[in-house]
Amino acid sequence: MLIAFSVTPLGVGESVGDLVAEAVRVVRDSGLPNRTDAMFTTIEGEWDEVMAVVKRAVDVVGAQAPRVSVVLKADIRPGVTDALTAKVAHVEDRLAQG
């Protein structure tokens, strides 16, 4: 499964980049395939392992912020692996065809 999520600390002022970086560090340290862009971090794995990483990322931010907002989107396709790169590769192939 793929989970795209964002964690936003609330009540800590305008600059939240340092706390967001701590959440991304949790994801990267998990060892699961992942990608971070300007809006979301996407991770790939089995339900329990992916959700455990999301929880740890939220907990890290929540330890330093009085409130945390989480946006989460899931693509659940049993038996599919490498969707993190395969989906993008498919779109890029289509674009290259014109």
C-alpha positions as CSV (number, residue, x, y, z in Angstrom):
1,M,0.0,0.0,0.0
2,L,1.0,3.6,-0.5
3,I,0.3,6.2,2.1
4,A,0.7,9.9,1.3
5,F,0.6,12.0,4.4
6,S,1.4,15.4,5.8
7,V,2.0,16.4,9.4
8,T,1.6,20.0,10.4
9,P,2.4,21.3,13.9
10,L,0.0,23.9,15.1
11,G,0.5,26.5,17.8
12,V,4.3,26.8,17.3
13,G,4.4,29.9,15.1
14,E,4.7,30.4,11.4
15,S,7.9,28.4,10.8
16,V,7.2,24.7,11.1
17,G,10.0,23.3,8.8
18,D,12.2,22.1,11.6
19,L,9.4,20.0,13.1
20,V,8.3,18.7,9.7
21,A,11.9,17.6,9.1
22,E,11.8,15.6,12.3
23,A,8.7,13.8,11.0
24,V,10.4,13.1,7.6
25,R,13.5,11.8,9.5
26,V,11.2,9.2,11.2
27,V,10.0,8.1,7.8
28,R,13.5,7.9,6.3
29,D,14.8,6.0,9.3
30,S,12.0,3.4,8.9
31,G,13.7,1.8,6.0
32,L,10.5,1.7,4.0
33,P,10.5,3.1,0.4
34,N,9.5,6.8,0.6
35,R,9.5,10.1,-1.2
36,T,9.0,13.6,0.1
37,D,7.8,16.5,-2.0
38,A,6.6,20.0,-1.1
39,M,3.2,18.8,0.1
40,F,3.4,15.2,1.2
41,T,5.6,12.3,2.2
42,T,4.6,9.0,0.6
43,I,5.7,5.7,2.0
44,E,5.1,2.1,0.8
45,G,4.7,-1.0,2.8
46,E,2.2,-3.2,4.6
47,W,-0.7,-1.7,6.5
48,D,0.6,-2.2,10.0
49,E,4.2,-1.1,9.3
50,V,3.1,2.0,7.3
51,M,0.6,3.1,9.9
52,A,3.2,2.6,12.7
53,V,5.6,5.0,10.9
54,V,2.8,7.6,10.4
55,K,2.0,7.3,14.2
56,R,5.7,7.7,15.1
57,A,6.0,10.8,12.8
58,V,2.9,12.4,14.4
59,D,4.2,11.5,17.9
60,V,7.6,13.2,17.2
61,V,5.9,16.4,16.1
62,G,3.3,16.2,18.9
63,A,6.1,16.0,21.5
64,Q,7.0,19.6,20.5
65,A,3.7,21.1,19.4
66,P,0.4,21.5,21.4
67,R,-1.6,20.3,18.4
68,V,-0.9,18.4,15.2
69,S,-2.9,18.3,11.9
70,V,-2.6,15.1,9.8
71,V,-3.8,14.7,6.2
72,L,-3.6,11.1,4.9
73,K,-4.4,9.4,1.6
74,A,-4.1,5.7,1.0
75,D,-3.9,3.5,-2.1
76,I,-4.5,-0.1,-0.9
77,R,-3.7,-2.7,-3.6
78,P,-2.8,-6.1,-2.1
79,G,0.0,-7.9,-3.9
80,V,1.3,-4.7,-5.6
81,T,4.9,-3.8,-4.9
82,D,7.1,-0.9,-6.1
83,A,4.1,1.2,-6.7
84,L,6.0,4.3,-5.4
85,T,8.1,4.3,-8.5
86,A,6.0,2.3,-11.0
87,K,3.1,4.7,-11.0
88,V,5.3,7.7,-11.8
89,A,7.3,5.7,-14.4
90,H,4.0,4.8,-16.1
91,V,2.9,8.5,-16.3
92,E,6.4,9.6,-17.5
93,D,6.3,6.9,-20.3
94,R,2.9,8.2,-21.4
95,L,4.2,11.8,-21.5
96,A,7.2,10.7,-23.5
97,Q,4.9,9.2,-26.1
98,G,3.4,12.6,-26.8
